[in-house]
Amino acid sequence: MKNIFLIGMPSSGKSTLGKRIAEALHYRFIDTDKLIIRQEGRSIADIFAQSGEAYFRELERRVLRTIRPGGSLVVSTGGGMPCFHDNMAYINATGVSVFLDVPVDVLVQRIMAHAQEDRPLNNPSAPDLSEVLQKRYETRLPVYSQANIIISGETNEDEVLRRVGEWL
């Protein structure tokens, strides 16, 4: 069966929905950020701090290329993954892409509620978090919009399953 790639901004619900969708479809769930952490033996924040963003984006490219078509996987991608190294083209060539298009104000609320310091580009204590996310969203939107399926607003697994079912 086709792989399903969930793309979107950080805190858009890719991992949360991805686990539920995988369970409902009897697919396996993988999170590319977790694969990178396991491979590198350090956090994403440490990778950024010690090796830089360019190195991290190369790691994302390499990890993505290990995901082969037809694996019956639900893949939660890092928020920036589709935007570098022709990754979006690879995603669309090897599976069904689903863009979880969540409003920036909701993303800000979620990031602040989780207060995760492991997201080097989204500091929950930054006073300009909303503006930073809005600019990043606008920059990434042309790439995200290449997804096979676009689900806008907050959503649930039933809606995603219904829409993905049309592509499987």
GROMACS elastic network, one bead per residue, 0.5 to 0.9 nm:
[ bonds ]
;  ai    aj funct       b0    kb
    1    27     6  0.88862   500
    1    69     6  0.82622   500
    1    71     6  0.63937   500
    1    73     6  0.82942   500
    1    95     6  0.89984   500
    1   168     6  0.71985   500
    2    69     6  0.64299   500
    2    71     6  0.65449   500
    2    72     6  0.56584   500
    2    73     6  0.74711   500
    2    94     6  0.75009   500
    2    95     6  0.52472   500
    2    96     6  0.68234   500
    2   167     6  0.87115   500
    2   168     6  0.64368   500
    3    27     6  0.86628   500
    3    67     6  0.87457   500
    3    68     6  0.83597   500
    3    69     6  0.63927   500
    3    70     6  0.59032   500
    3    71     6  0.58456   500
    3    72     6  0.50859   500
    3    74     6  0.59392   500
    3    75     6  0.73648   500
    3    94     6  0.69822   500
    3    96     6  0.62310   500
    3    97     6  0.85526   500
    3   168     6  0.89689   500
    4    18     6  0.88932   500
    4    72     6  0.77274   500
    4    73     6  0.61500   500
    4    75     6  0.60435   500
    4    76     6  0.86570   500
    4    91     6  0.88286   500
    4    94     6  0.88809   500
    4    95     6  0.56230   500
    4    97     6  0.59495   500
    4    98     6  0.72913   500
    4   164     6  0.80041   500
    5    14     6  0.89818   500
    5    18     6  0.87806   500
    5    73     6  0.81436   500
    5    74     6  0.59661   500
    5    76     6  0.61915   500
    5    77     6  0.69094   500
    5    91     6  0.68841   500
    5    92     6  0.85099   500
    5    95     6  0.67782   500
    5    96     6  0.60412   500
    5    98     6  0.60707   500
    5    99     6  0.85003   500
    6    13     6  0.89118   500
    6    14     6  0.56505   500
    6    15     6  0.82898   500
    6    17     6  0.88186   500
    6    18     6  0.71570   500
    6    74     6  0.74080   500
    6    75     6  0.60266   500
    6    76     6  0.50899   500
    6    77     6  0.61630   500
    6    96     6  0.85845   500
    6    97     6  0.60235   500
    6    99     6  0.61052   500
    6   100     6  0.70742   500
    7    12     6  0.85163   500
    7    14     6  0.67777   500
    7    75     6  0.87066   500
    7    76     6  0.68051   500
    7    77     6  0.57556   500
    7    78     6  0.74005   500
    7    79     6  0.65364   500
    7    80     6  0.86504   500
    7    81     6  0.82244   500
    7    82     6  0.73102   500
    7    97     6  0.69971   500
    7    98     6  0.59881   500
    7   100     6  0.62965   500
    7   101     6  0.87173   500
    7   144     6  0.70685   500
    7   147     6  0.81531   500
    8    11     6  0.83438   500
    8    12     6  0.61165   500
    8    13     6  0.84034   500
    8    14     6  0.73161   500
    8    77     6  0.80225   500
    8    78     6  0.79799   500
    8    79     6  0.54222   500
    8    80     6  0.80062   500
    8    82     6  0.86933   500
    8    98     6  0.83146   500
    8    99     6  0.54413   500
    8   100     6  0.53052   500
    8   101     6  0.63290   500
    8   102     6  0.79618   500
    8   137     6  0.88497   500
    8   140     6  0.87190   500
    8   141     6  0.88382   500
    8   144     6  0.67210   500
    9    12     6  0.55186   500
    9    13     6  0.87178   500
    9    14     6  0.87144   500
    9    78     6  0.80621   500
    9    80     6  0.74888   500
    9    99     6  0.89668   500
    9   100     6  0.78602   500
    9   101     6  0.77060   500
    9   102     6  0.77445   500
    9   104     6  0.87543   500
    9   107     6  0.78643   500
    9   133     6  0.85358   500
    9   136     6  0.85838   500
    9   137     6  0.70262   500
    9   140     6  0.85146   500
   10    13     6  0.78123   500
   10    14     6  0.81343   500
   10    78     6  0.72563   500
   10    79     6  0.51656   500
   10    80     6  0.84863   500
   10   107     6  0.73655   500
   10   111     6  0.81273   500
   10   119     6  0.84117   500
   10   122     6  0.82369   500
   11    14     6  0.73462   500
   11    15     6  0.86080   500
   11    79     6  0.86340   500
   11   102     6  0.86727   500
   11   106     6  0.86941   500
   11   107     6  0.57117   500
   11   108     6  0.83733   500
   11   110     6  0.62239   500
   11   111     6  0.63651   500
   12    15     6  0.85756   500
   12    16     6  0.89641   500
   12    79     6  0.87814   500
   12   100     6  0.61840   500
   12   101     6  0.71449   500
   12   102     6  0.57229   500
   12   103     6  0.86394   500
   12   106     6  0.84063   500
   12   107     6  0.64150   500
   12   110     6  0.84335   500
   12   154     6  0.83733   500
   13    16     6  0.52275   500
   13    17     6  0.57235   500
   13    18     6  0.77976   500
   13   100     6  0.73897   500
   13   102     6  0.85823   500
   13   154     6  0.87767   500
   13   155     6  0.89044   500
   14    17     6  0.55031   500
   14    18     6  0.55057   500
   14    19     6  0.84655   500
   14    31     6  0.88213   500
   14    75     6  0.83917   500
   14    76     6  0.53698   500
   14    77     6  0.74804   500
   14    78     6  0.88353   500
   14   100     6  0.73039   500
   15    19     6  0.61295   500
   15    20     6  0.87127   500
   15    29     6  0.86597   500
   15    30     6  0.85384   500
   15    31     6  0.68966   500
   15    75     6  0.83192   500
   15    76     6  0.55470   500
   15    77     6  0.84612   500
   16    19     6  0.56652   500
   16    20     6  0.67961   500
   16    21     6  0.89220   500
   17    20     6  0.51949   500
   17    21     6  0.60405   500
   17    22     6  0.84937   500
   17    76     6  0.89969   500
   17   155     6  0.89665   500
   17   156     6  0.72335   500
   17   157     6  0.59933   500
   17   160     6  0.84770   500
   18    21     6  0.51152   500
   18    22     6  0.60036   500
   18    23     6  0.85252   500
   18    29     6  0.66573   500
   18    30     6  0.83571   500
   18    31     6  0.87220   500
   18    74     6  0.60534   500
   18    75     6  0.70045   500
   18    76     6  0.63621   500
   18   157     6  0.83318   500
   19    22     6  0.51919   500
   19    23     6  0.62328   500
   19    24     6  0.86984   500
   19    28     6  0.83322   500
   19    29     6  0.58293   500
   19    30     6  0.83390   500
   19    74     6  0.76806   500
   19    76     6  0.88527   500
   20    23     6  0.51628   500
   20    24     6  0.61984   500
   20    25     6  0.86765   500
   20    29     6  0.88867   500
   20   157     6  0.67002   500
   21    24     6  0.50666   500
   21    25     6  0.61214   500
   21    26     6  0.82877   500
   21    27     6  0.79481   500
   21    29     6  0.84691   500
   21    74     6  0.73657   500
   21   157     6  0.61481   500
   21   158     6  0.84334   500
   21   160     6  0.78430   500
   21   161     6  0.67581   500
   22    25     6  0.52293   500
   22    26     6  0.56913   500
   22    28     6  0.56792   500
   22    29     6  0.55919   500
   22    72     6  0.87109   500
   22    73     6  0.71983   500
   22    74     6  0.56798   500
   22    75     6  0.89697   500
   23    26     6  0.50331   500
   23    27     6  0.62912   500
   23    28     6  0.75128   500
   23    29     6  0.80621   500
   24    27     6  0.77264   500
   24   157     6  0.88628   500
   24   161     6  0.83837   500
   25    28     6  0.87211   500
   25    72     6  0.87563   500
   25   161     6  0.84290   500
   26    72     6  0.82041   500
   27    71     6  0.84358   500
   27    72     6  0.51444   500
   27    73     6  0.52813   500
   27    74     6  0.65058   500
   28    71     6  0.84459   500
   28    72     6  0.65228   500
   28    74     6  0.61414   500
   28    75     6  0.84743   500
   29    72     6  0.88954   500
   29    73     6  0.57373   500
   29    75     6  0.59993   500
   29    76     6  0.77563   500
   30    33     6  0.89250   500
   30    34     6  0.78875   500
   30    35     6  0.77671   500
   30    73     6  0.70757   500
   30    74     6  0.63272   500
   30    75     6  0.50152   500
   30    76     6  0.62776   500
   30    77     6  0.86692   500
   31    34     6  0.53684   500
   31    35     6  0.64408   500
   31    36     6  0.88840   500
   31    74     6  0.84741   500
   31    75     6  0.57697   500
   31    77     6  0.62243   500
   31    78     6  0.79288   500
   32    36     6  0.62471   500
   32    37     6  0.86583   500
   32    60     6  0.73319   500
   32    63     6  0.69486   500
   32    64     6  0.73985   500
   32    75     6  0.70661   500
   32    76     6  0.62182   500
   32    77     6  0.53461   500
   32    78     6  0.64126   500
   33    36     6  0.51243   500
   33    37     6  0.62349   500
   33    38     6  0.86712   500
   33    44     6  0.75629   500
   33    60     6  0.79529   500
   33    76     6  0.81534   500
   33    77     6  0.70202   500
   33    78     6  0.59533   500
   34    37     6  0.50015   500
   34    38     6  0.61311   500
   34    39     6  0.84907   500
   34    43     6  0.89256   500
   34    44     6  0.89891   500
   35    38     6  0.51701   500
   35    39     6  0.60549   500
   35    40     6  0.85407   500
   35    63     6  0.73929   500
   36    39     6  0.50103   500
   36    40     6  0.59421   500
   36    41     6  0.81637   500
   36    42     6  0.85313   500
   36    43     6  0.84904   500
   36    44     6  0.78718   500
   36    56     6  0.86736   500
   36    59     6  0.68901   500
   36    60     6  0.72517   500
   36    63     6  0.71182   500
   37    40     6  0.52560   500
   37    41     6  0.56020   500
   37    42     6  0.54922   500
   37    43     6  0.55010   500
   37    44     6  0.64906   500
   37    47     6  0.87425   500
   38    41     6  0.52130   500
   38    42     6  0.73299   500
   38    43     6  0.86442   500
   39    42     6  0.82694   500
   40    43     6  0.79526   500
   40    47     6  0.81484   500
   42    45     6  0.82448   500
   42    46     6  0.61693   500
   42    47     6  0.67265   500
   43    46     6  0.50869   500
   43    47     6  0.62510   500
   43    48     6  0.86973   500
   43   118     6  0.70768   500
   44    48     6  0.61840   500
   44    49     6  0.85194   500
   44    56     6  0.79173   500
   44   118     6  0.64161   500
   44   119     6  0.71265   500
   44   120     6  0.74006   500
   45    48     6  0.52048   500
   45    49     6  0.61246   500
   45    50     6  0.85261   500
   45   117     6  0.77958   500
   45   118     6  0.52520   500
   45   119     6  0.62372   500
   45   120     6  0.52261   500
   45   121     6  0.88429   500
   46    50     6  0.57641   500
   46    51     6  0.78900   500
   46    52     6  0.89876   500
   46   118     6  0.85046   500
   46   120     6  0.87204   500
   47    50     6  0.53088   500
   47    51     6  0.53563   500
   47    52     6  0.65215   500
   47    53     6  0.78398   500
   47    55     6  0.79400   500
   47    56     6  0.65870   500
   48    51     6  0.55429   500
   48    53     6  0.53201   500
   48    54     6  0.85504   500
   48    55     6  0.78984   500
   48    56     6  0.66542   500
   48   120     6  0.69865   500
   49    52     6  0.58921   500
   49    53     6  0.83212   500
   49   120     6  0.83575   500
   51    54     6  0.79698   500
   51    55     6  0.59841   500
   51    56     6  0.74562   500
   52    55     6  0.55942   500
   52    56     6  0.65559   500
   52    57     6  0.89472   500
   53    57     6  0.61302   500
   53    58     6  0.86239   500
   54    57     6  0.51371   500
   54    58     6  0.63254   500
   54    59     6  0.87403   500
   55    58     6  0.51374   500
   55    59     6  0.63413   500
   55    60     6  0.87870   500
   56    60     6  0.63025   500
   56    61     6  0.87318   500
   57    61     6  0.62952   500
   57    62     6  0.87402   500
   57    80     6  0.81656   500
   57    81     6  0.70476   500
   57    84     6  0.68827   500
   57    85     6  0.80212   500
   58    62     6  0.62628   500
   58    63     6  0.86397   500
   58    84     6  0.85622   500
   58    85     6  0.78836   500
   59    62     6  0.51388   500
   59    63     6  0.61309   500
   59    64     6  0.85125   500
   60    63     6  0.51873   500
   60    64     6  0.60244   500
   60    65     6  0.85960   500
   60    77     6  0.87818   500
   60    78     6  0.79951   500
   60    81     6  0.62768   500
   60    84     6  0.87859   500
   60    87     6  0.87727   500
   61    64     6  0.52186   500
   61    65     6  0.62767   500
   61    66     6  0.89626   500
   61    81     6  0.74966   500
   61    84     6  0.77679   500
   61    85     6  0.65543   500
   61    86     6  0.86031   500
   61    87     6  0.66742   500
   62    65     6  0.52412   500
   62    66     6  0.66973   500
   63    66     6  0.53522   500
   63    67     6  0.72101   500
   64    67     6  0.55223   500
   64    68     6  0.86146   500
   64    77     6  0.85857   500
   64    81     6  0.85974   500
   64    87     6  0.75762   500
   64    90     6  0.82300   500
   64    91     6  0.81210   500
   65    68     6  0.71566   500
   65    87     6  0.86494   500
   65    90     6  0.78631   500
   67    71     6  0.76629   500
   67    73     6  0.87755   500
   67    94     6  0.82854   500
   68    71     6  0.63081   500
   68    94     6  0.67981   500
   68    95     6  0.89354   500
   69    72     6  0.82861   500
   69    93     6  0.82375   500
   69    95     6  0.63485   500
   70    73     6  0.79497   500
   70    94     6  0.76374   500
   70    95     6  0.75943   500
   71    74     6  0.89452   500
   76    79     6  0.89660   500
   77    80     6  0.80695   500
   77    81     6  0.62914   500
   77    82     6  0.78534   500
   78    81     6  0.51949   500
   78    82     6  0.80233   500
   79    82     6  0.74424   500
   79    83     6  0.85264   500
   80    83     6  0.54760   500
   80    84     6  0.71958   500
   80   140     6  0.77127   500
   81    84     6  0.60303   500
   81    85     6  0.84876   500
   81    87     6  0.66137   500
   81    88     6  0.78979   500
   82    85     6  0.80327   500
   82    86     6  0.72791   500
   82    89     6  0.81725   500
   82    90     6  0.87805   500
   82    91     6  0.76862   500
   82   140     6  0.85917   500
   82   143     6  0.68894   500
   82   144     6  0.72139   500
   83    86     6  0.71523   500
   83    87     6  0.66169   500
   83    88     6  0.66671   500
   83   140     6  0.66129   500
   83   143     6  0.60864   500
   83   144     6  0.79008   500
   84    87     6  0.58528   500
   84    88     6  0.78366   500
   85    88     6  0.82606   500
   86    89     6  0.54415   500
   86    90     6  0.65918   500
   86    91     6  0.88530   500
   87    90     6  0.50107   500
   87    91     6  0.60770   500
   87    92     6  0.86324   500
   88    92     6  0.61659   500
   88    93     6  0.84688   500
   88    97     6  0.86276   500
   88   143     6  0.70926   500
   88   144     6  0.80241   500
   88   146     6  0.76248   500
   88   147     6  0.80342   500
   89    92     6  0.52309   500
   89    93     6  0.60544   500
   89    94     6  0.86438   500
   89   146     6  0.87142   500
   90    93     6  0.50225   500
   90    94     6  0.61227   500
   90    95     6  0.85041   500
   91    94     6  0.53792   500
   91    95     6  0.59900   500
   91    96     6  0.73882   500
   91    97     6  0.66403   500
   91   147     6  0.88456   500
   92    95     6  0.55094   500
   92    96     6  0.60493   500
   92    97     6  0.60454   500
   92   146     6  0.84097   500
   92   147     6  0.72217   500
   92   148     6  0.74111   500
   93    96     6  0.81914   500
   96   147     6  0.78591   500
   96   148     6  0.62143   500
   96   149     6  0.78129   500
   96   164     6  0.75978   500
   96   167     6  0.69762   500
   96   168     6  0.79711   500
   97   146     6  0.84784   500
   97   147     6  0.50111   500
   97   148     6  0.51928   500
   97   149     6  0.62524   500
   97   150     6  0.85188   500
   97   164     6  0.88415   500
   98   144     6  0.87869   500
   98   147     6  0.57466   500
   98   148     6  0.61713   500
   98   150     6  0.58392   500
   98   151     6  0.72862   500
   98   160     6  0.81862   500
   98   164     6  0.78714   500
   99   144     6  0.61672   500
   99   145     6  0.73004   500
   99   146     6  0.86021   500
   99   147     6  0.58598   500
   99   148     6  0.79205   500
   99   149     6  0.61875   500
   99   151     6  0.61166   500
   99   152     6  0.81240   500
  100   144     6  0.88989   500
  100   149     6  0.86641   500
  100   150     6  0.63854   500
  100   151     6  0.52383   500
  100   152     6  0.63099   500
  100   153     6  0.77253   500
  100   154     6  0.81912   500
  100   155     6  0.82203   500
  101   144     6  0.85500   500
  101   150     6  0.68244   500
  101   151     6  0.57936   500
  101   153     6  0.60021   500
  101   154     6  0.79531   500
  102   105     6  0.84898   500
  102   106     6  0.67479   500
  102   107     6  0.68429   500
  102   151     6  0.82752   500
  102   152     6  0.60186   500
  102   154     6  0.59841   500
  102   155     6  0.86714   500
  103   106     6  0.54204   500
  103   107     6  0.64868   500
  103   108     6  0.89088   500
  103   152     6  0.80556   500
  103   153     6  0.63210   500
  103   154     6  0.80980   500
  104   108     6  0.61784   500
  104   109     6  0.86609   500
  104   130     6  0.70520   500
  104   133     6  0.66202   500
  104   134     6  0.61504   500
  104   137     6  0.76729   500
  105   108     6  0.51226   500
  105   109     6  0.63565   500
  105   110     6  0.87652   500
  105   130     6  0.69999   500
  105   134     6  0.87630   500
  106   109     6  0.50788   500
  106   110     6  0.62296   500
  106   111     6  0.86159   500
  106   154     6  0.85038   500
  107   110     6  0.51165   500
  107   111     6  0.60601   500
  107   112     6  0.84965   500
  107   130     6  0.85937   500
  107   133     6  0.81977   500
  108   111     6  0.51682   500
  108   112     6  0.60736   500
  108   113     6  0.84423   500
  108   124     6  0.79132   500
  108   129     6  0.70346   500
  108   130     6  0.61416   500
  108   133     6  0.77854   500
  109   112     6  0.52523   500
  109   113     6  0.60079   500
  109   114     6  0.86247   500
  110   114     6  0.61280   500
  110   115     6  0.82921   500
  111   114     6  0.52795   500
  111   115     6  0.57832   500
  111   116     6  0.69001   500
  111   122     6  0.77731   500
  111   123     6  0.82636   500
  111   124     6  0.59212   500
  112   116     6  0.77951   500
  112   123     6  0.86526   500
  112   124     6  0.50573   500
  112   125     6  0.75071   500
  113   116     6  0.84663   500
  113   124     6  0.84994   500
  114   117     6  0.89697   500
  114   124     6  0.83503   500
  115   123     6  0.80819   500
  115   124     6  0.55267   500
  115   125     6  0.78409   500
  116   119     6  0.65068   500
  116   122     6  0.86911   500
  116   123     6  0.77881   500
  116   124     6  0.69908   500
  117   120     6  0.70113   500
  117   122     6  0.81056   500
  117   123     6  0.64664   500
  117   124     6  0.72859   500
  118   121     6  0.89985   500
  118   122     6  0.86690   500
  118   123     6  0.85756   500
  119   122     6  0.54211   500
  119   123     6  0.67207   500
  119   124     6  0.88198   500
  120   123     6  0.64838   500
  121   132     6  0.88746   500
  122   125     6  0.87876   500
  122   126     6  0.80188   500
  122   129     6  0.68674   500
  122   132     6  0.80397   500
  122   133     6  0.75990   500
  123   126     6  0.54344   500
  123   129     6  0.69470   500
  124   127     6  0.83228   500
  124   129     6  0.68203   500
  125   128     6  0.87472   500
  125   129     6  0.76692   500
  126   129     6  0.53289   500
  126   130     6  0.88563   500
  127   130     6  0.79910   500
  128   131     6  0.53889   500
  128   132     6  0.61529   500
  128   133     6  0.86252   500
  129   132     6  0.51180   500
  129   133     6  0.60543   500
  129   134     6  0.84812   500
  130   133     6  0.52363   500
  130   134     6  0.60823   500
  130   135     6  0.87056   500
  131   134     6  0.50346   500
  131   135     6  0.62280   500
  131   136     6  0.85782   500
  132   135     6  0.53272   500
  132   136     6  0.62061   500
  132   137     6  0.85578   500
  133   136     6  0.50211   500
  133   137     6  0.59101   500
  133   138     6  0.85114   500
  134   137     6  0.50620   500
  134   138     6  0.62010   500
  134   139     6  0.86383   500
  135   138     6  0.51453   500
  135   139     6  0.61988   500
  135   140     6  0.86540   500
  136   139     6  0.50465   500
  136   140     6  0.61088   500
  136   141     6  0.84308   500
  137   140     6  0.51816   500
  137   141     6  0.57984   500
  138   141     6  0.52716   500
  138   142     6  0.77822   500
  139   142     6  0.70575   500
  139   143     6  0.83462   500
  140   143     6  0.55226   500
  140   144     6  0.61595   500
  140   145     6  0.85647   500
  141   145     6  0.57775   500
  141   146     6  0.87208   500
  142   145     6  0.52184   500
  142   146     6  0.69630   500
  143   146     6  0.55397   500
  143   147     6  0.78627   500
  144   147     6  0.58421   500
  144   150     6  0.85203   500
  145   148     6  0.83011   500
  145   149     6  0.86654   500
  145   150     6  0.72315   500
  146   149     6  0.85621   500
  146   150     6  0.88069   500
  147   150     6  0.64146   500
  148   167     6  0.85255   500
  149   160     6  0.89226   500
  149   163     6  0.72185   500
  149   164     6  0.75186   500
  149   167     6  0.89189   500
  151   154     6  0.82733   500
  151   155     6  0.74149   500
  151   159     6  0.84168   500
  151   160     6  0.75662   500
  151   163     6  0.87071   500
  152   155     6  0.76133   500
  155   158     6  0.83485   500
  155   159     6  0.66601   500
  155   160     6  0.75512   500
  156   159     6  0.56782   500
  156   160     6  0.66225   500
  156   161     6  0.87859   500
  157   160     6  0.50545   500
  157   161     6  0.59031   500
  157   162     6  0.84472   500
  158   161     6  0.50494   500
  158   162     6  0.60397   500
  158   163     6  0.86026   500
  159   162     6  0.51555   500
  159   163     6  0.62612   500
  159   164     6  0.85415   500
  160   163     6  0.52231   500
  160   164     6  0.59306   500
  160   165     6  0.83363   500
  161   164     6  0.50847   500
  161   165     6  0.58166   500
  161   166     6  0.87758   500
  162   165     6  0.52057   500
  162   166     6  0.69388   500
  163   166     6  0.55904   500
  163   167     6  0.74063   500
  164   167     6  0.53355   500
  164   168     6  0.64835   500
  165   168     6  0.52454   500
